[in-house]
């Protein structure tokens, strides 16, 4: 350690009592986190890239400083999906400090890692008051039975009005309009359910029919339109 001449000529003064860092809530306990291995938690973070063309929702399950589980969900440019694939391999097994200082390929994922690091380091994790934390694999519950991200895609113009393209229920196939042309319901396909049925040997057309559903007063509509082509 190098000291300046000014410091070398100072006389020593006793330091007051050291009480350590303030404890933070972690998995049902209060922990004085002093090292990376003292950090545990399950939480989410959202990030965006510099041109704001896309966003990432990152979910990590950290046990004793090590990332045991990662769920990377991205929305935006096509390159983000490939970046997410690489980040899935990069993140697991790293400490949260390593992950914070690793290029996760996409700036939105990097930013999400930064935001998530802050939450975990300050004890704001989702599992802060859950005794023992959450099991590895907990993030899959966010995706539901079909293991698909909850995506909402809508398009609207002043001239032609709104179009529902995808909602939590699934891919929208038709929109139901009333006599005044207002949306009163929609028909959708649960793609996760459809693909599960096809993988089990169900005919594709039969699987499609079984995976369809509707919301609202769809059956009472005066007119039905394909939101992507009409």
Secondary structure, DSSP 8 states (H G I E B T S, - for coil): ----HHHHTS----------S--EEETTEEE---SGGG--EEEEEEEE-TT-S-EEEEEEEEETTEEEEEEEEEESSTHHHHHHHHHHHHHTTSBHHHHHTS--SSHHHHHHHHHHHHHHHTT--TTTTSTT---TTGGGGGGTTTT-----EEEEETTTEEEEEEETTEEEEEEEE-TTS-EEEEEEE-HHHHHHHHHTT--HHHHHHHTEEEEESGGG-SEEE-TTT-
